[in-house]
Amino acid sequence: MKKVLILTSVRTGSGHKSSANAIEKKLREAGYDCRQIDVFPLMGKFGERMEDSYIPLTTRAPFVFLFGERFSQCFPDFVHSEIYRRVRKGLLEVIREYSPDLILSVHCMFTKAVSRLLRKEGLHIPFYVGVIDLVNPPRVWEDRRADMSFVPTGAVRDRYLKKGFSREKVLVSGFPVRDDIILRTTPKQIENPIEILMLNPSTDLKKNIRMIREVSRLGNVKIRIVCGLDERLHGTLLRMQENHELPEDLSIYGFVRNMHEHLAECPILLTKAGPNAMIEGVRSGCAVVVTGHIKGQENRNYQFILNNGYGIRCEDPGKIYDALYGMIHSGKLERCLENTVEHGIGNGAEVIAEYVRTHI
């Protein structure tokens, strides 16, 4: 049985792990042995601190995170050299112990550093990169030495080709999606009351709280908010609910393992512009309202929703009531729900697994 080593992370948002899980499942169905590894701990304390800082920085110090993101955009080779220096020993041990037939990275920090390691150690192992940023992937994703780069859209492929990537080394796969996110085939019906799902809609705590209150003003709605890995938001909302400081029509969840059920039951999804959440929402037939973004990293992702007619953008909590009211009462909500079905969102994990099956 051939082996695939999947490089990912656990605590830099849920998208990397979710994509890795989706790809692994399809590869196992195709007869491959797979091992996922969180690469950050292989860099020792530095890597662990780097990974653990992601959520605190994006939620409490967004401009510090933006500085780091811009630095990596300006000096990607320096970043990869530092990653290589710190990850070399640990990753090499994993590779030699597991002896994979393929290495696949779904994290932008582990691209050039990995191909450099393979080259310097004389390891002739195919190396693939699965890009999981929708519109404007950071430069640290780009590795022309990789044997294949799977990209989510034709726009990203065209960008890569302009940057000198070989056409045969870039494949539009779509976005990897878990099997439990079922592709909706008929538009959702708008029932009474309207179920609205808020998936950690902003990186700003105060904005999230105000957004909940403004959405509740619509009346005749039931609101669910899933906080995911943001324990600070989850704890704050629970305390406020106990003190009766939040609307009664609000259900609060932390990290959940049944996200597919929430998405399937709600016609409207409010979320920041994380690609994983947006794709899962559209595939589940939700009209998506983009309510925030991580500075730098997700700046343009909202374009995917607007350009395809899947929803709207409103990042100002003070305007969210008017935006949703207009969407619901103008017929736009119905059109967005229809577009999610007509356009359809395929599963990139299936495309990636099929490519691996025919090449490895």
C-alpha positions as CSV (number, residue, x, y, z in Angstrom):
1,M,0.0,0.0,0.0
2,K,1.4,3.4,-1.0
3,K,1.7,6.1,1.6
4,V,0.8,9.8,1.6
5,L,2.2,12.2,4.2
6,I,-0.2,15.2,4.6
7,L,1.3,18.4,6.1
8,T,-1.2,20.5,8.0
9,S,-1.8,22.4,11.2
10,V,-4.3,22.1,14.0
11,R,-4.5,25.5,15.7
12,T,-4.3,28.0,12.8
13,G,-8.0,28.1,12.2
14,S,-10.1,25.1,11.2
15,G,-9.6,25.3,7.4
16,H,-6.3,23.4,7.1
17,K,-7.4,20.5,9.3
18,S,-10.8,20.3,7.6
19,S,-9.2,20.2,4.1
20,A,-6.6,17.7,5.2
21,N,-9.3,15.4,6.6
22,A,-11.3,15.7,3.4
23,I,-8.3,14.8,1.2
24,E,-7.2,11.9,3.5
25,K,-10.7,10.3,3.4
26,K,-10.7,10.3,-0.4
27,L,-7.2,8.9,-0.5
28,R,-8.0,6.1,1.9
29,E,-11.1,5.3,-0.2
30,A,-8.7,5.0,-3.2
31,G,-6.5,2.5,-1.3
32,Y,-3.7,4.7,0.1
33,D,-2.3,4.7,3.6
34,C,-2.2,8.3,5.0
35,R,-0.7,10.1,7.9
36,Q,-1.5,13.7,8.8
37,I,1.1,15.7,10.8
38,D,0.9,19.1,12.4
39,V,4.2,20.5,11.3
40,F,4.5,23.4,13.7
41,P,5.5,21.3,16.8
42,L,8.4,19.9,14.7
43,M,10.0,23.3,15.0
44,G,10.1,23.1,18.8
45,K,8.9,25.8,21.1
46,F,9.2,28.4,18.4
47,G,6.8,26.5,16.2
48,E,4.3,25.8,19.0
49,R,4.3,29.5,20.0
50,M,3.9,30.5,16.3
51,E,0.9,28.2,15.9
52,D,-0.7,29.1,19.3
53,S,-0.5,32.8,18.5
54,Y,-2.7,32.6,15.4
55,I,-6.1,33.0,17.1
56,P,-5.0,35.6,19.7
57,L,-3.3,37.7,17.1
58,T,-6.1,37.6,14.6
59,T,-8.8,38.4,17.2
60,R,-6.9,40.7,19.7
61,A,-4.0,42.2,17.8
62,P,-5.0,42.2,14.1
63,F,-2.5,44.9,13.1
64,V,0.3,42.8,14.5
65,F,-0.9,39.9,12.5
66,L,-1.2,42.1,9.4
67,F,2.4,43.2,9.9
68,G,3.6,39.6,9.9
69,E,1.5,38.8,6.9
70,R,2.8,41.8,4.9
71,F,6.4,40.8,5.9
72,S,5.9,37.3,4.5
73,Q,4.5,38.9,1.3
74,C,7.5,41.1,0.9
75,F,10.1,38.5,2.0
76,P,8.7,35.0,1.3
77,D,12.1,33.5,0.7
78,F,13.4,34.7,4.0
79,V,10.4,33.2,5.7
80,H,10.8,29.9,4.0
81,S,14.6,29.8,4.8
82,E,13.8,30.3,8.5
83,I,11.1,27.6,8.4
84,Y,13.5,25.3,6.7
85,R,16.2,25.9,9.3
86,R,13.8,25.1,12.2
87,V,11.8,22.3,10.7
88,R,14.5,20.4,8.9
89,K,15.5,17.9,11.7
90,G,12.0,17.1,12.9
91,L,10.4,16.7,9.5
92,L,13.3,14.6,8.2
93,E,12.8,12.2,11.1
94,V,9.1,11.9,10.2
95,I,9.9,11.3,6.5
96,R,12.5,8.7,7.2
97,E,10.3,6.9,9.7
98,Y,7.2,6.9,7.6
99,S,8.9,6.6,4.2
100,P,6.0,8.2,2.2
101,D,5.5,7.8,-1.6
102,L,4.0,11.3,-1.7
103,I,4.1,14.4,0.5
104,L,1.1,16.8,0.2
105,S,1.1,20.2,2.0
106,V,-2.1,22.1,2.7
107,H,-0.4,24.8,4.7
108,C,1.4,27.8,3.1
109,M,4.2,27.8,5.6
110,F,5.3,24.4,4.5
111,T,5.9,24.7,0.8
112,K,9.4,25.9,-0.4
113,A,11.0,24.7,2.9
114,V,9.8,21.2,2.2
115,S,10.8,21.0,-1.4
116,R,14.2,22.4,-0.4
117,L,14.6,19.7,2.3
118,L,13.8,17.0,-0.2
119,R,16.3,18.4,-2.7
120,K,19.1,18.9,-0.3
121,E,18.7,15.4,1.3
122,G,18.5,13.7,-2.1
123,L,15.0,12.4,-1.3
124,H,13.1,11.7,-4.6
125,I,9.6,11.9,-3.2
126,P,6.9,13.7,-5.2
127,F,5.8,16.9,-3.4
128,Y,2.3,18.4,-4.0
129,V,0.8,21.7,-2.7
130,G,-2.9,22.1,-2.0
131,V,-3.7,25.8,-2.0
132,I,-6.7,26.6,0.1
133,D,-7.0,30.3,-0.3
134,L,-9.7,31.4,-2.7
135,V,-9.0,34.7,-4.4
136,N,-5.6,36.0,-3.6
137,P,-3.3,33.4,-2.1
138,P,-0.3,34.8,-0.2
139,R,3.0,34.5,-1.9
140,V,4.3,31.9,0.6
141,W,2.0,29.3,-1.1
142,E,4.0,29.6,-4.3
143,D,6.6,26.9,-5.0
144,R,7.5,26.3,-8.6
145,R,9.7,23.3,-7.5
146,A,6.6,21.5,-6.3
147,D,5.6,18.7,-8.6
148,M,2.0,19.9,-8.6
149,S,0.0,22.8,-7.2
150,F,-3.7,22.2,-6.8
151,V,-5.6,25.5,-6.8
152,P,-9.2,26.3,-6.0
153,T,-10.2,28.5,-9.0
154,G,-9.3,29.3,-12.6
155,A,-8.4,32.8,-11.5
156,V,-5.7,31.5,-9.2
157,R,-4.4,29.2,-11.9
158,D,-4.1,32.1,-14.3
159,R,-2.2,34.1,-11.7
160,Y,0.2,31.3,-11.2
161,L,0.8,30.9,-14.9
162,K,1.6,34.6,-15.2
163,K,4.2,34.1,-12.4
164,G,6.0,31.5,-14.4
165,F,4.5,28.2,-13.2
166,S,4.5,25.4,-15.8
167,R,1.0,24.8,-17.1
168,E,1.4,21.0,-16.4
169,K,2.2,21.8,-12.7
170,V,-1.0,23.7,-11.9
171,L,-4.4,22.0,-11.7
172,V,-7.7,23.6,-10.8
173,S,-9.1,21.1,-8.3
174,G,-11.7,23.2,-6.5
175,F,-11.8,23.4,-2.8
176,P,-11.4,20.3,-0.6
177,V,-14.7,19.7,1.3
178,R,-15.7,17.1,3.8
179,D,-18.2,14.4,2.7
180,D,-20.7,15.4,5.4
181,I,-21.1,18.8,3.7
182,I,-23.7,17.6,1.3
183,L,-24.1,19.4,-2.1
184,R,-27.5,21.0,-2.0
185,T,-29.6,20.2,-5.2
186,T,-32.7,22.2,-4.5
187,P,-32.9,25.8,-3.1
188,K,-33.7,26.1,0.6
189,Q,-37.2,27.2,1.5
190,I,-37.5,30.3,3.7
191,E,-39.4,29.3,6.7
192,N,-40.9,31.2,9.6
193,P,-39.0,32.0,11.8
194,I,-35.8,32.3,9.6
195,E,-32.9,30.3,11.0
196,I,-29.7,32.4,10.9
197,L,-26.3,30.9,11.5
198,M,-23.5,33.1,12.6
199,L,-20.1,31.4,12.3
200,N,-17.7,33.5,14.3
201,P,-18.7,36.5,12.0
202,S,-15.9,38.8,13.1
203,T,-12.4,38.7,14.6
204,D,-13.5,41.6,16.9
205,L,-15.4,40.6,20.1
206,K,-17.4,43.9,20.4
207,K,-18.4,43.7,16.8
208,N,-19.7,40.1,17.3
209,I,-21.8,41.2,20.2
210,R,-23.3,44.2,18.4
211,M,-24.0,42.1,15.3
212,I,-25.9,39.6,17.4
213,R,-28.1,42.3,18.8
214,E,-28.7,44.0,15.4
215,V,-29.6,40.7,13.7
216,S,-32.1,40.0,16.6
217,R,-33.9,43.3,15.8
218,L,-35.2,41.7,12.6
219,G,-37.7,39.8,14.7
220,N,-39.1,36.5,13.6
221,V,-35.6,35.0,13.5
222,K,-33.8,32.3,15.4
223,I,-30.0,32.9,15.7
224,R,-27.3,30.3,16.3
225,I,-23.7,31.4,16.8
226,V,-20.8,28.9,16.5
227,C,-17.6,30.3,18.0
228,G,-15.3,27.5,16.9
229,L,-11.8,27.7,18.4
230,D,-12.4,31.3,19.7
231,E,-12.7,30.4,23.4
232,R,-12.7,34.0,24.5
233,L,-15.8,34.8,22.4
234,H,-17.6,31.6,23.5
235,G,-16.9,32.3,27.2
236,T,-17.9,36.0,27.0
237,L,-21.2,35.2,25.2
238,L,-22.1,32.4,27.7
239,R,-21.5,34.8,30.6
240,M,-23.6,37.5,29.0
241,Q,-26.4,35.1,28.3
242,E,-26.4,34.0,32.0
243,N,-26.8,37.7,32.9
244,H,-29.6,38.2,30.4
245,E,-27.6,40.7,28.3
246,L,-28.2,38.9,25.0
247,P,-31.4,38.2,23.0
248,E,-33.5,35.2,24.0
249,D,-33.6,33.9,20.5
250,L,-29.8,33.0,20.6
251,S,-28.2,29.6,20.8
252,I,-24.5,29.6,21.6
253,Y,-22.0,26.9,20.6
254,G,-18.3,26.5,20.9
255,F,-16.3,24.1,18.8
256,V,-18.8,21.7,17.1
257,R,-18.5,18.4,15.2
258,N,-21.9,18.7,13.5
259,M,-21.3,21.8,11.5
260,H,-22.9,20.1,8.5
261,E,-26.2,19.9,10.4
262,H,-26.2,23.6,11.3
263,L,-25.4,24.6,7.7
264,A,-28.1,22.3,6.3
265,E,-30.8,23.7,8.6
266,C,-30.1,27.4,8.1
267,P,-30.8,29.4,4.9
268,I,-28.6,32.4,5.9
269,L,-24.9,32.2,7.0
270,L,-23.1,35.1,8.5
271,T,-19.3,34.5,8.5
272,K,-16.0,36.2,8.1
273,A,-14.3,35.6,4.8
274,G,-12.6,32.4,5.6
275,P,-12.6,30.2,2.5
276,N,-13.5,27.0,4.3
277,A,-16.6,28.5,5.9
278,M,-17.8,30.3,2.8
279,I,-17.3,27.2,0.6
280,E,-19.1,24.9,3.1
281,G,-21.9,27.4,3.3
282,V,-22.4,27.7,-0.4
283,R,-22.2,23.9,-0.9
284,S,-24.9,23.5,1.8
285,G,-27.2,26.0,0.0
286,C,-26.8,29.0,2.3
287,A,-26.9,32.6,1.3
288,V,-23.6,33.9,2.6
289,V,-23.3,37.3,4.3
290,V,-19.6,38.2,4.6
291,T,-19.3,40.1,7.9
292,G,-15.5,40.4,8.4
293,H,-12.1,39.2,7.4
294,I,-8.6,38.6,8.8
295,K,-6.6,41.6,7.8
296,G,-4.3,40.9,4.8
297,Q,-5.0,37.2,4.6
298,E,-8.7,37.3,3.6
299,N,-9.0,40.8,2.1
300,R,-10.4,39.8,-1.3
301,N,-12.2,36.6,-0.5
302,Y,-15.6,38.4,-0.4
303,Q,-15.3,38.7,-4.2
304,F,-16.0,35.0,-4.6
305,I,-19.4,35.4,-2.9
306,L,-20.4,38.6,-4.7
307,N,-19.2,37.7,-8.2
308,N,-21.1,34.4,-8.1
309,G,-24.3,35.9,-6.6
310,Y,-24.1,33.7,-3.5
311,G,-24.7,36.5,-1.0
312,I,-23.7,40.0,0.1
313,R,-21.0,41.7,2.1
314,C,-21.6,43.9,5.2
315,E,-18.8,44.3,7.7
316,D,-20.3,47.1,9.7
317,P,-22.5,45.9,12.6
318,G,-24.4,49.2,12.5
319,K,-25.6,48.4,8.9
320,I,-26.2,44.6,9.2
321,Y,-29.9,45.1,10.1
322,D,-30.6,47.1,7.0
323,A,-28.5,44.8,4.8
324,L,-30.4,41.7,6.0
325,Y,-33.8,43.3,6.0
326,G,-33.2,44.4,2.4
327,M,-31.9,41.0,1.4
328,I,-34.9,39.2,2.9
329,H,-37.7,41.5,1.7
330,S,-36.4,42.3,-1.8
331,G,-36.2,38.8,-3.3
332,K,-32.4,38.8,-3.2
333,L,-32.3,36.0,-0.6
334,E,-34.3,33.7,-2.9
335,R,-32.0,34.5,-5.8
336,C,-28.9,33.8,-3.7
337,L,-30.3,30.5,-2.6
338,E,-31.0,29.6,-6.2
339,N,-27.5,30.5,-7.3
340,T,-25.9,28.2,-4.8
341,V,-27.7,25.3,-6.4
342,E,-27.4,26.4,-10.0
343,H,-23.7,27.0,-9.9
344,G,-22.8,24.1,-7.6
345,I,-19.6,23.6,-5.6
346,G,-17.6,20.5,-6.4
347,N,-15.4,18.7,-4.0
348,G,-11.7,19.4,-4.6
349,A,-10.7,16.4,-2.4
350,E,-12.1,14.1,-5.0
351,V,-10.1,15.7,-7.8
352,I,-6.9,15.6,-5.8
353,A,-7.4,12.0,-4.9
354,E,-8.0,11.0,-8.5
355,Y,-4.9,12.8,-9.6
356,V,-2.8,11.1,-7.0
357,R,-4.4,7.7,-8.0
358,T,-3.3,8.2,-11.6
359,H,0.2,9.5,-10.9
360,I,1.5,7.9,-7.7
